[in-house]
Amino acid sequence: MRGEGRWRTRVQVVDNITSDCETAGNTAPIRFGGARIGDVTPESTFTSGVRPSSSEHLVGKVLLTQTTLTVVTAVLFWALGGAVSGYSALLGGMICLLPNCFLALRLTLPRPDPGPRALLRAAYLGELGKLGLTVMLFTIVFTTVRPLAPAALFTGFILGQLATFAGFVGTGGGQPQLERMSEHHGE
């Protein structure tokens, strides 16, 4: 049977991003963002249902998590420490959220060249912009907002950052990947 034994195929995971798949056995599981999205068989090349909207969905999910955590943190600080603590925590969360929105736009907006180089360039420029926006927003807040509770501000910012990491860790980082299969031949 052709499905048994060692075989190799090319898998299209997202747009023009392909990955070679070599495995032993009948199928090779294809994973995207930690979720199993299908299998490749020796008889066909698998084109997944994953589209760029899947990565956009992941980005949206992370931003929504950040927004929710920012609001919850601000409400808790407001209830426990008063208005100054509440709006300071809200500002800290927003200092994290707004630059992340900029990065998300850089990564998800259509580019003339959909290739990996253009994506890498967008990621580098997005990260530089994110860093610049973060510094600028902290500067604006520290120079214009009075009174300010720095502990609440930094707590809101740090929790926003943790929401980013938690969102990506909880979904496998959004990176397409093939499961490693046993090296045994199915013969």
KAWOFEN-V820480 format. One record per residue. RES is the residue in one letter. PHI is phi in radians with two decimals (* if undefined). OMEGA is omega in whole degrees, -180 to 180 (999 if undefined). Layout:
RES,PHI,OMEGA + RES,PHI,OMEGA
This chain:
M,*,-175 + R,-1.16,-177 + G,-1.26,-179 + E,-1.62,175 + G,1.63,-177 + R,-1.47,180 + W,-2.61,-176 + R,-2.47,177 + T,-2.64,176 + R,-1.85,-177 + V,-2.00,174 + Q,-1.63,-177 + V,-1.68,180 + V,-2.47,177 + D,0.73,-177 + N,-1.66,-180 + I,-1.51,180 + T,-2.12,179 + S,-2.48,175 + D,-1.37,-179 + C,-2.20,175 + E,-2.24,-176 + T,-2.70,172 + A,-1.93,180 + G,2.02,-175 + N,-1.45,-176 + T,-2.45,172 + A,-2.13,178 + P,-1.18,177 + I,-1.86,-178 + R,-2.08,175 + F,-2.40,-180 + G,1.07,179 + G,1.45,-179 + A,-1.76,177 + R,-1.31,-176 + I,-1.95,179 + G,2.81,-180 + D,-2.29,173 + V,-1.86,175 + T,-1.95,179 + P,-1.11,-176 + E,-1.40,-174 + S,-2.55,171 + T,-1.60,-177 + F,-1.47,169 + T,-1.99,-171 + S,-1.29,173 + G,-1.39,-179 + V,-1.31,179 + R,-2.20,178 + P,-0.92,179 + S,-1.12,177 + S,-1.16,177 + S,-1.21,176 + E,-1.13,177 + H,-1.09,178 + L,-1.08,180 + V,-1.08,178 + G,-1.07,180 + K,-1.14,179 + V,-1.15,180 + L,-1.14,177 + L,-1.14,177 + T,-1.07,178 + Q,-1.09,-179 + T,-1.08,-180 + T,-1.07,-179 + L,-1.13,177 + T,-1.09,-179 + V,-1.15,-180 + V,-1.09,179 + T,-1.07,-180 + A,-1.09,180 + V,-1.12,179 + L,-1.10,179 + F,-1.13,179 + W,-1.11,-179 + A,-1.19,-175 + L,-1.60,-174 + G,-2.20,178 + G,1.72,-174 + A,-1.11,-178 + V,-1.09,178 + S,-1.11,-179 + G,-1.12,-179 + Y,-1.28,175 + S,-1.16,177 + A,-1.13,178 + L,-1.10,178 + L,-1.09,178 + G,-1.07,177 + G,-1.14,179 + M,-1.22,176 + I,-1.11,176 + C,-1.42,-173 + L,-1.21,-175 + L,-1.07,176 + P,-1.12,177 + N,-1.18,175 + C,-1.13,177 + F,-1.05,179 + L,-1.08,180 + A,-1.06,178 + L,-1.11,180 + R,-1.05,-176 + L,-1.47,-173 + T,-1.81,178 + L,-1.18,179 + P,-1.09,178 + R,-2.04,178 + P,-1.03,178 + D,-1.90,-177 + P,-1.41,-175 + G,-1.26,-177 + P,-1.14,179 + R,-1.12,179 + A,-1.13,178 + L,-1.14,179 + L,-1.11,178 + R,-1.09,178 + A,-1.07,180 + A,-1.17,179 + Y,-1.09,180 + L,-1.13,177 + G,-1.11,179 + E,-1.17,177 + L,-1.10,177 + G,-1.11,179 + K,-1.09,179 + L,-1.10,179 + G,-1.07,178 + L,-1.11,180 + T,-1.10,179 + V,-1.07,-179 + M,-1.08,-179 + L,-1.17,176 + F,-1.07,180 + T,-1.06,180 + I,-1.07,-178 + V,-1.13,-178 + F,-1.21,-179 + T,-1.63,-175 + T,-2.05,-174 + V,-1.66,177 + R,-2.38,-11 + P,-1.32,-177 + L,-2.40,176 + A,-1.85,-176 + P,-1.01,-180 + A,-1.11,179 + A,-1.19,178 + L,-1.04,-179 + F,-1.22,176 + T,-1.13,177 + G,-1.06,180 + F,-1.14,-178 + I,-1.14,178 + L,-1.14,174 + G,-1.09,177 + Q,-1.13,179 + L,-1.11,177 + A,-1.12,177 + T,-1.07,-178 + F,-1.12,179 + A,-1.11,179 + G,-1.10,-180 + F,-1.36,179 + V,-1.16,-179 + G,-1.17,-179 + T,-2.03,179 + G,1.33,175 + G,1.41,178 + G,1.27,-178 + Q,-1.62,175 + P,-1.17,179 + Q,-2.68,176 + L,-1.70,175 + E,-1.18,175 + R,-1.35,-178 + M,-1.85,178 + S,-1.05,179 + E,-1.45,-180 + H,-1.19,174 + H,-1.42,-178 + G,-1.49,-177 + E,-1.50,999
